[in-house]
Amino acid sequence: MRYFFEIAYNGKNYAGWQSQTNALGVQAVMEEVLEKMLRTAVSVAGSSRTDAGVHCEQQFFHVDISKDFDQRDLILRLNSFLPKDISIQSIRKVRDGVSARHDAVERSYRYRITRKKNPFLEGLAWHYFKVLDVKQMNVAAGMLSGEHDFQCFSKVKTDVNHFLCTVKKAEWRIDGDLLEFTITANRFLRGMVRAVVGTLLDVGTGKTSLKEFQVIIHSKDRKKAGANVPPYGLYLTKVKYPPQVFIRE
């Protein structure tokens, strides 16, 4: 049977989701612990590849498991053995051939900025002290909606067939001293959200006009967009699938 595991993690101590030969990824941690629990080799495939230091409130990965097991018991045992910064939230059966990555229809990210230095948000939000015009930033964010070629916000060296993404929602919200950016799309490019946030901040400070922001979107040139913001303010918050991929029990 194929199963979807729902996972959450604090990305501070990891080089992103993907397993790497010279750095620790969340994927490698999960595979090691699952193999000990199930006493068999497993291969974990995730829904998204977060960068080093990025956090995750909800992500899914799929695993093929041949033996029967109690899902609640396995969740308890996994969370007992996993590091404190990784947690399994749920396990669900899915139909054969369903992919955690390719069958996802929507993903959402949030970027958190604190306007006031807060030691309790250290490593969980970026302290940004410049004065910002949030209304202008939201006007610019609205320009991201729809299907566009977002090559200007992508890392230069990336293995993709195309740079088209359909953004369904992009907006800034003020919550006390916190400034949060939420973006939802069918897919994201490597480094895309951090580059988008950096460029929108340039709009907020007046460095980039709304007209210039629109030109950047259509430029397909990463050099014209703003700098990447730090990874520790970024969270993968939601991954959505068609309901028919799941098997009701």
C-alpha positions in Angstrom: 0.0 0.0 0.0 1.0 3.6 -0.6 0.7 6.0 2.3 0.9 9.8 2.7 2.6 10.9 5.8 1.9 14.5 7.0 5.0 16.1 8.5 5.9 19.4 10.2 9.4 20.6 11.1 11.6 23.4 12.3 14.2 23.8 9.5 16.9 25.5 11.6 19.1 22.4 11.8 18.6 21.0 8.3 19.9 21.7 4.9 16.3 21.6 3.5 14.0 18.7 2.8 16.1 16.8 0.2 18.7 14.2 1.2 22.2 15.3 0.4 25.6 13.6 0.5 27.4 16.4 2.5 24.5 17.8 4.6 21.6 16.6 6.7 18.2 16.8 5.1 14.8 16.1 6.7 14.2 13.3 4.2 17.2 11.4 5.3 16.1 11.6 9.0 12.7 10.3 8.1 14.0 7.4 6.1 16.4 6.3 8.8 13.7 6.4 11.6 11.1 4.7 9.4 13.5 1.9 8.5 14.1 1.2 12.1 10.4 1.3 12.9 9.3 -0.9 10.0 12.5 -3.1 9.9 12.7 -2.7 6.1 14.2 -0.4 3.5 12.0 2.5 2.6 12.1 5.3 0.0 10.5 8.6 0.9 9.3 11.1 -1.7 8.2 14.6 -0.6 5.7 17.0 -1.9 8.1 20.0 -2.0 11.8 20.6 -1.7 12.3 23.3 0.9 15.6 25.2 1.1 18.1 25.0 4.0 16.6 26.7 7.1 13.1 26.9 5.8 10.3 25.7 8.2 7.3 23.6 7.4 3.9 23.5 9.0 2.5 21.0 6.6 4.2 18.8 4.0 3.4 15.3 2.7 5.6 12.5 1.6 4.7 9.1 0.3 6.0 5.7 1.2 5.2 2.2 0.0 4.7 -0.2 2.9 4.0 -3.9 2.3 3.2 -5.0 5.9 0.2 -4.0 7.9 0.6 -1.6 10.8 -1.5 0.4 13.3 -1.4 4.0 12.1 -1.9 5.6 15.5 0.7 3.4 17.1 3.2 4.2 14.4 2.6 7.9 14.7 3.3 7.7 18.5 6.4 5.6 18.0 7.8 7.8 15.2 7.3 11.0 17.3 9.1 9.3 20.2 12.1 8.6 18.1 12.2 11.6 15.8 14.2 14.7 16.9 12.2 17.3 18.7 12.1 19.6 15.7 10.3 17.0 13.5 6.8 15.8 14.0 4.4 13.4 12.1 0.9 14.7 12.2 -1.1 12.0 10.3 -0.9 8.9 8.0 -3.4 8.2 5.3 -3.8 5.5 2.7 -3.7 6.7 -0.9 -4.4 5.1 -4.3 -1.7 3.2 -6.1 0.6 5.4 -8.2 -0.4 8.7 -6.4 2.7 11.0 -6.0 3.0 13.4 -3.1 4.8 15.7 -5.4 3.2 15.4 -8.8 -0.4 15.1 -7.6 -0.4 18.2 -5.4 -2.6 20.8 -6.9 -1.8 23.7 -4.6 0.9 24.8 -2.2 1.0 27.8 0.2 3.9 29.6 1.8 4.0 32.3 4.5 6.9 34.7 5.1 7.1 36.3 8.6 8.7 39.6 9.4 8.9 41.1 12.8 9.0 44.9 12.9 10.3 44.9 16.5 13.3 43.0 17.8 11.9 40.0 19.6 14.2 37.3 21.1 11.3 34.8 21.2 11.0 35.0 17.4 14.8 34.6 16.8 15.2 32.1 13.9 11.4 32.1 13.3 10.9 35.5 11.8 13.1 38.1 10.1 13.7 41.4 11.9 13.2 44.1 9.3 13.3 47.7 10.6 12.9 49.9 7.5 9.7 51.8 7.0 7.4 50.1 4.5 4.3 51.1 2.4 2.3 48.0 2.9 -0.5 49.2 0.6 1.9 49.6 -2.3 3.3 46.2 -1.5 -0.2 44.7 -1.7 -0.9 46.4 -5.0 2.4 44.8 -6.4 1.5 41.5 -4.9 -1.8 41.6 -6.8 0.2 41.7 -10.0 1.5 38.2 -9.3 -2.0 36.7 -9.6 -2.6 34.4 -12.6 -0.3 32.4 -14.8 3.1 34.0 -15.5 6.6 33.0 -16.4 8.4 33.6 -13.1 11.9 33.0 -14.2 12.9 36.4 -12.8 12.3 35.0 -9.3 13.9 31.6 -9.8 17.4 30.4 -8.9 19.5 30.4 -12.1 20.7 26.8 -11.9 17.5 24.8 -11.6 16.2 21.6 -13.3 12.7 22.5 -14.6 11.0 22.2 -18.0 9.4 25.6 -17.7 9.0 28.6 -15.4 5.2 29.0 -15.6 3.3 29.1 -12.3 -0.3 30.0 -11.6 -0.6 32.2 -8.5 -4.0 32.1 -6.8 -3.3 34.4 -3.9 -0.6 36.8 -2.8 -1.1 39.3 0.0 0.5 41.1 3.0 -1.2 41.2 6.4 -0.3 43.2 9.5 -0.7 41.5 12.8 0.7 43.8 15.6 4.5 43.8 15.2 4.3 41.0 12.7 4.1 41.5 8.9 3.2 38.3 7.1 3.2 37.6 3.4 1.0 34.6 2.1 1.3 33.2 -1.4 -0.6 30.2 -2.9 0.1 28.7 -6.3 0.0 25.4 -8.2 3.8 25.2 -8.1 6.8 27.1 -7.0 10.3 27.5 -8.5 13.5 27.2 -6.5 14.0 30.2 -4.3 10.9 31.9 -5.8 9.1 33.0 -2.6 12.2 34.5 -1.0 13.0 36.4 -4.2 9.4 37.6 -4.5 9.4 38.9 -0.9 12.7 40.6 -1.4 11.4 42.4 -4.5 8.1 43.4 -2.8 10.1 44.9 0.1 11.9 47.0 -2.5 8.5 48.3 -3.6 7.6 49.0 0.1 10.7 51.1 0.6 10.3 53.0 -2.6 13.4 51.5 -4.3 11.2 49.9 -6.9 8.1 51.5 -8.4 4.9 49.5 -9.3 5.7 50.0 -13.0 9.2 48.7 -12.5 7.8 45.7 -10.6 5.6 44.8 -13.5 8.6 45.1 -15.9 10.6 42.8 -13.6 7.9 40.1 -13.7 8.0 40.0 -17.5 11.8 40.4 -17.8 12.7 36.7 -17.1 15.9 38.1 -15.6 16.8 37.1 -12.0 19.3 40.0 -11.9 16.5 42.6 -12.2 14.5 41.2 -9.2 15.4 41.9 -5.5 17.6 40.0 -3.2 16.5 36.8 -1.5 15.3 37.3 2.1 16.7 35.0 4.8 15.3 31.4 4.8 14.3 31.3 8.5 11.3 33.6 8.0 9.7 31.2 5.4 7.2 28.5 6.1 5.6 25.9 3.8 2.1 26.0 5.4 -0.2 23.9 3.2 -0.2 21.3 0.4 -3.6 20.5 -1.2 -4.6 17.3 -3.1 -7.7 16.2 -5.0 -9.9 14.3 -2.5 -10.0 11.3 -4.8 -6.3 10.4 -4.2 -7.2 9.3 -0.6 -8.7 6.0 0.3 -11.5 6.3 2.9 -11.2 3.8 5.7 
